[in-house]
Amino acid sequence: MRTYEIMFIVAPNAPDDEIDRIISQMEGVVRTAQGELINVERIGKRKLAYGIGKFAEGYYVLFNLKGNGELVKEFERRLKVTDTVIRYVTVRVDEALKRVEKMKTARSKKLRGKSADTQPEATASAL
């Protein structure tokens, strides 16, 4: 399974119960497709970088999930037909996470190597 981040923007004039309904519907989509929901973050109402239609701000929601392409396809389809969702974007982040983890391990090895190099010098100078 791959890891995805899906962010969508709900119209700012949508009531809170409508936003809750959309979020619970999307959580249901993940569950029915045997996906794994990692995190749902309600970022809140923010100013948009540029106007979308008649809106200058929107309510941001971020989903972190694991699943396959069919899950993402159904998730995006549901967002597309929901009238109060004004924008969405899906990003596959598993490759980026692997790259970050590889850089962390390389950096920690390098730091361990430097600390091993500096310790003999410190003990030699102490004598």
N, C-alpha and C positions, 0 to 999 in steps of 0.2 A: 504494500500500500504506500502511496505517496502522500506527502504532507502539503497542504494547501492553506493559503490565507485568502479568505473571501471577505472583501469589505463592500458594504453597500450603504447608500445614503437614502434616508427616508425623508419625504417632504416635511418641512418644519411645522406645517399646520396640522399634521396628523396627530390625533390624540394618543396619549400614552398607552391606552388599552389596544389600540391598533398596532403600535410598535411591538408590544408584548405578543400580540397574536402572530405577527409576521415572524418574530424570533422563535416562538414555539413551533410554528409551522416548519421553519427551516431546520430546527432541531429534529423534528419528526422525519424530515426528508433524509437526514443523515442516519438516523436509527433504522429506517426501513431499507436503506441501501447497504446495511451492515458496515457503515463507516464508524470511525471513532472520533467523537467530539472532544477536542483537547481543551478549548477555551472559547468562551463567548464574552467579548468585551464591548460594553456599551460605552462608547467614547462620549456620546452626548451631542448637544447642539453646537455646531461650529459654523463659522463663516466660510463660505465656499471660495476657492481661489478665483473662480470666475462664475458668472451667473449661468444657471441652468434653467432655461425657460424663464419663468417669472420669479424664481427663487434666488436669494442671495445667501441663504444659509440652509443647513440641513442637519439631520440627526444621523450621526455616524455609528455603524455597528460593524464589529470585526469578528469573524469566525475563524478559528484555527482548527483544522480537522485533518484526519487521515482518511483516505479513501481512494477509489479508482476513478477513471475518467467518466464512467456512467453516472456516478454520484455527482460530480461537478456539473455535468451536462444537465441533469435534472434540477440541481440547485439553481443554476443560471436560468433555466427555463421558467422556474417558479418566480424568480425575481423579475424576469422580463414581463410576465403577465400581471404582476402586482402593480396596480396603478400608483400607489403611494411611494414606490421605490423609484427614485429619479436617476440614479447611477449605481453601477456595481463594477467591481474589478476582481479577477481571480489571479493569484500568483502562486506558482508552484515553488515551494521553498525548500524542498528536501535536498536538492543539490547545493544550495547556498548554505544550509545547515551543515552538510558534510564538509564543505570547504572551510567553514568557520572552525569546525572541530579539528580539522587537520592543521589549520594555522595555530590553534591553541596548543596542540600537542607539540608541534615543531617549536613554538616559542618556549614552552616549558622545558623541553629538552635542551634548548639553547641556553636558557637561564641556569639549568642544572649543570651544564657543561662549564659555564662561566664561573659559577660558585665553586665548582670543584677545582678550577684553575686558580682561583684567587685564594683558596684556603691554604694550599701548601706554601704560597708566598707569605701569607700572614704568619704561619707557624715558623717559617724560616727566618723572618725578620724579628720575630719575638725571641729567638734564641740569640 
